[in-house]
C-alpha cells in the first residue's frame, strides 16, 4: 500500500500524536466485558449498580474495569450523591473514528487538515 507523500506524512503525524491514547483504547476494548460495558453505555448514562446487574462480578472488579475505561478516556464519570454515573466520552469516540478513517483512507487526512 502506498500513500501520496503529503498524506502519508500527515497520517504518520496523526498516529504519532495519538499513539498512546489509541493503545489504551484498544487495550481497554480488548477485554469482552469492557467492550460490552461500552456498548451498553451507547444507550445512555448508567450507574455503577445498573452496570453491575449485567455481570457476575464483584463491585471492586467492576470498579477496576471502569477505571481502565476512564483512563482510556472512553468513559466519563460523575458522582451524584452516593451513585457514580458513567457515560461514553463523545470526543474520544470521534477521535477514534478520525484515526481509523486516517488508517483506512490516509488521503483524506490532507483534506481534513486543510479544512481546519
C-alpha positions, 0 to 999 in steps of 0.5 A: 500500500502506498500513500501520496507523500503529503498524506502519508506524512500527515497520517504518520503525524496523526498516529504519532500524536495519538499513539498512546491514547489509541493503545489504551483504547484498544487495550481497554476494548480488548477485554469482552466485558469492557467492550460490552460495558461500552456498548451498553453505555451507547444507550445512555448514562448508567450507574455503577449498580445498573452496570453491575446487574449485567455481570457476575462480578464483584463491585471492586472488579467492576470498579477496576474495569471502569477505571481502565475505561476512564483512563482510556478516556472512553468513559466519563464519570460523575458522582451524584450523591452516593451513585457514580454515573458513567457515560461514553466520552463523545470526543474520544469516540470521534477521535477514534473514528478520525484515526481509523478513517486516517488508517483506512483512507490516509488521503483524506487526512490532507483534506481534513487538515486543510479544512481546519 
